[in-house]
């Protein structure tokens, strides 16, 4: 399972710092390569290396950033090298009422040479929306561990990332192992599609966002990297899609303040509901807050099994979908993403963080 150990820094290849042991090969892993330039920024193992320091304060307005095409993305490199959209400013502010959404294949990095502030009703949203819609920035990594499909109208498994996805009903479909796909900063993992004549589509894994500031980061508002729900089976006693896992939220500053008003979450999406012979199952839900999992689909099909709920809070695993009796199986709920706070000096978080930060 991919987990950030307390007191350890994030390595884009899944390693820890301080000469810790890499369980994949049982050899010490250095904190960072010796050739990282001193101009690179970040207290964790993933460093961003500006070619020139930004000179403008960046007060972002409500917008959607496509991390593949946005002119806000700089050409800054990173150590280790990975493909990122880095939005940089001397300072970065997301004011009350401003929502920054990010889509695209590359994760989003907000980089400041001084401070980053997200005000009370300011929002950073790299979540994936309902199935068939938008995928959050860097979500659905091709390196994710896939599950095993069931058969005969089985639902799809829930996506596994920081936490284990739920198995599906009828069949069943088995979720992949919760582990860190390598290399690089990346988002969460998709669920599996249902099986049968008219199965439901899978939910998508949440995206990835990393905040890096040389001095302070203050979060009074919301950061959301949750996965989306799976679609219901579409008649013909078919299985529903599994929910996507939560994505990744990284916060890296010399001092980090998470206020009581803050909501930081990377929860799993709910599995869809299996269909009956002539009824379509309900889609699974998407989390809208730290304590609220993506709910499993249910109540729309007279025979199909209900979907499993996604992760939320300390419950980092998704729930299994239900068997459908004579109908399709419910999809499994998506597992938790990862929230990593790795400053040199931390103010104890007061706001709600899900899953628990490491």
Secondary structure by P-SEA (a helix, b strand, c coil): cccccccbbbbccccccccccccccccccccccccccccccccccbbbbbccccccccccccccccccccccccccccccccccccccccbbbbcccbbbbbbccbbbbbbbccbbbbccccccccccccccccccccccccccbbbbbbccbbbbbcccccbbbbbbcccbbbbcccccccccbbbbbbbbbbbccbbbbbbbbbbbbbbbbccbbbbcbbbbbbbbbbbcccccbbbbbbbbcbbbbbbbccbbbbcccbbbbbbbbbbbbbbcccbbbbbbbbbccccccccccccccccbbbbbbbbcccccbbbbbbbcccbbbbbbbbbbbbbbbbcccccccccccccccc
